[in-house]
Amino acid sequence: MILSNPLLSIFTQRVTQSSPEQTVASGRDVALFCTYDTRFSDPDLYWYRIRPDRSFQFILYRDSSHVIDADFIQGRFSIQHNQTQKSFHLVISLVTTEDRATYYCAMGATIELVPQ
């Protein structure tokens, strides 16, 4: 059985984002910085956004063996992931007005329970 819970509270986990608000001209690139702290060697890492109309949009997910991207990212969104430094930065190339949103980095953990 595999359980996945991004709000797992029995382990210490923390995600920190810098630059909470950035103004970027259309056509420019921007990096959104995220670092994380966890005891897990392979955390589930996510980026998502909430648009001005309050709609939630999943952007991407990564772990050591899975890559899931939303269809809309069209190759303009990429990740700079450094496991040693525990960083998971989102880079948006050629920013458009459609990219206006509040962006969130998130982390979860998958725990495998072995029946006894």
Secondary structure, 3 states (H helix, E strand, C coil): CEEECCCCCCCCEEEEECCCCCCCCCCCCEEECEEEEECCCCCEEEEEEECCCCCEEEEEEECCCCEEECHHHCCCEEEEEECCCCEEEEEECCCCHHHCCEEEEEEECEEECCCC
